[in-house]
Amino acid sequence: MPKSNENYCLMNCCGAWDQVNRDPTDMIVCETVQPEQLERRLVAINTGRNKMSQDRLKSIIAFLKEAEQLKLIERIPYLSDRVRRENDAEHSWYLALLLLSLEEELEIEFDQLKTYKMIMVHDLVEVYTKDDWAYDKEKKKLKQEREVKAAKKLFSLLPPDLSKKFLSLWQEYDAGKTIEAKIAKALDKICYTLQYSISKKIEWGKACTKQESYDYAFPHVSCNKTLLNLFEALLDELEETIDRHNKKIMAKATEVKVQ
């Protein structure tokens, strides 16, 4: 059934003419619509659209302002200047760059765009939770609970459709079951080792071993041979850095005993 004269004209004036078959009869039909009636219809449509887009825009801007705080969240690894630690935003960018550099080397089929999106959202919860490390099961459970609450709080600032989309991406990454999530998690673990190999500086409150680092990352990097080889090569570079860090920890412990 052909569309009404008004629909043809409204579609043309609203910038959607490409969706309609362009033929001479369409153009003639449009010319028969009364200008006053068309103007009233367009005002009503545009008023509704502007109101909707303004509300949506406010929600997106509110989310972006909150997410900007990711630039303030300090992580453990130092930058190459060995003075400042990297922040979460820098880490997310570097993680995306790592994927861009390696995506053709992985030799597996996966949704690359989806993986990039996961990388962009994976640490956003740390706007509220900070870069919190958990070593035992109880602390990991509490960390997980805090992050779930943080994700819901942050993504609720977005319009409902985007909130659902962002939360779904974060949950998929967190679960680590899909190939995209596995790749993103593996690269996340490799990023730590890569940054340490760049700065050659490890500074945190306890001694660590090469084996502990391997055991921590292996469940994730083992999902792909290329990623596993890269991780092992970077870890080999870190032996001296790890030894130097442990010597500092031991020296501090000795000073405490002497005092």
N, C-alpha and C positions, 0 to 999 in steps of 0.2 A: 504494500500500500504506500503511495507517495506521501512524503512528509507535507505538513501544512505550509502555506506561504510564509507564515510568521516564523516557523522553525527554520526555514531556509535562510531567511533574512537575519534572524538572530544568530545563527551559526556563522554566517559570513561576517557580521559586525563584531562578533566576539573573538574573532581571530581563528576560528576553527574551520574555515572554508575548505581547507585541503581535505577534510574528512568527507566532503560531499562531492558527488560526481559533477565535474565542471562541464556543463553543456549549455547551449544558448537558451534553452527553455528555463533552466534554473535562473539565469540572469534576468530574464523577462519577468518571471514570477516574483522575484525580489522587488522589482521596481513597482509592483502593484500594492505593496504594503503601505499603510498610512504612516507617515513620519511621526505623528503625535503618539500613535499607539506603540510604535517601535521604541520611541524614546522612553516612554513609561516603563515598558518591559525591561529595557536595558538598565535603567536606573535601579529597578528592583533587583535585578540579577547582580549588578556590580556592587550594590550596597551589601547584599548578602555575602558576596565573595570577599569584599574588603574586610568585613567584620570577622569572617572566618580566618582569613589570612593574617590579620593583625593578632588575633588570639594565638594562633599557631606560632607566629613569629616571636611573640613575647615568650612563649614556652621554650622555644629553641634557644633564644638568647639567654634566658635564665639558666638553662642547662650548660651552655657554653661558658658562661661566666663562672659557674661552679666548677666545671671541668678544668678551667684554666689553672686552678690551684695545683694541678698535677705537676706543674713546673716547679712547685715549691717543695715537693716531696723528695727528700734526699735518700739515696740508695747507698749501699755499702761500697761498691767499687769506686775507685778514684779515676779521674780523667787523666789524659796523657800528661798534663802539667804537674801531676802528683800533688796538687794543692787542694783542689776542690773535688768533692764526690759528685758523680753524675746524679741527675734527677730523673724522675719517672718519665717525664715527657721526652727527654733526650734518649732514654732507654727505648721507649716505644718507637721513636724515629729510627734508631739504629737497628732495632729488630726488624723493622720493615725494609730497611736497606739490605740487611742480611738475607732476607727472603728474596728480594729482587735480584741479588747477586748470585743466588744459589738455585733459584727455581728450576732452571733448565738442567742443573746437574743432578737433581734428585731422581730423575728417570722414572717417575711415577705420575699417574694421572690424579689430579686433585683440583678442587675449585680454588684457583689462586686468588681471585677477588675476595672470596669469602674468608680466606686465610688472612689477607691484609686487613679486612674489617675486624676480625678477631684480635689481631695484633693491636689495632687502634683502641679497642675497648678493654683489653685483658687486665690492665692495671688501673682502670678508672676508679675502681672501688677504693683505692688507696688514698683518694682525696679525703676520705673519712678514716680509714684504718691505718694509714701510713704504710711504709715498707716493713711490715712486721714479719720477723722470722720465727718459725715454730719448729722445735726439734723433737719433742715427744708427742705421743698420740693425743694426750689430753689438751695440750696447747694447740695442736693442729685442729682439733675439733672446735675449740673456742674460736680460733682464727677463722675457720670456715663459717661459723655462725655469724661472726661479725661482718664478714665479707658479703654474705647473702643479704643481710639487713642493709648494708651500705649500697649494694647494687640496686635494691628495690627503692631505696630513698633517692639515690641520684637519678636513676632513669625515670622515676615518677615525675620529674620536672619536665620531661618531654611530652609532646602530644601523644595520646594513647597508642597510635599505630607505631610511632617511632620508639616509644617506651617498650612496647612488646618486642620490637625488632632488636633493640640494643640488649635487652635482658636475655633474649634467646641466644644471641651471639655470645654473651658473657657466660651463660650457663653451659653452652656447648663447649666452650673453651675449658671451663672449670671441670667439666666431666671428663674431658680428654678421651672420648671414645671414637670420634670420627677421625678420618685421616687428616682433615684440615686442622682439627684441634691438636692432634698428635704432633704434626709438623710445627705448629705455632709453639707448643710447649717445649719441644726439642730445641728449637731455635732460642727460646727464652733461656734455657739452661746453658746453651753454648755462648750466649751473650755475656754471661758472667765470666766464663773462662777467657773469652776474647778480651774483655775489658781489663781483666787482671794481667793478661799477657802484654797489653799495651802499656799500662801504668807501671807494671812490675812492682806493685805496692799492694799489700794486703794488710788491713788494719781492723781487727775486731777483737773481741774480748777473750778468745780462747784459741788454743793451738788447733791445727788442722793437719790432715795428712792427704797425700795424693790419693790414697785408696778411699778415704771418706768422700772426697770430691767425686771420684769415679762412681762410687756406689750411689751417691745422691742423684747424679745425672743419668746414669745408665738406663734406668727403666724408661726414660723419655727419648734419649738420643738413639737408642737401639732400634727405633721404629724404621730407620733408614740407614743403609750402609754408608752412604756419603756423609751423613750427619755424624754417625758414629766415628768414622775415620777423622773427620774434622775435629771433633771433640777430643779424641785421643791425642792428636797432633798438638793441639793447643795446651792440653794438660801436661804433655811432656815438656813444653816450653816453661812451665810454671814451677818445676822442681826447685830451682834456686830460690825463687820468690817465696815459695812455701817454707823452705828451710830457714830463710832469713826471718820470716815472720815468727816461726816457732822459737827461734833463738831469742827474739825480743820478748816473747811471752815468758820464756824460762828465766831471762834476766830480771824481768819485773817481779816474778815470783820469788826469786832469790833475794831481791832487795827488800821485799816485804818481810821475809823470814828474818833477815838481819836486823831490821828495825824492831 
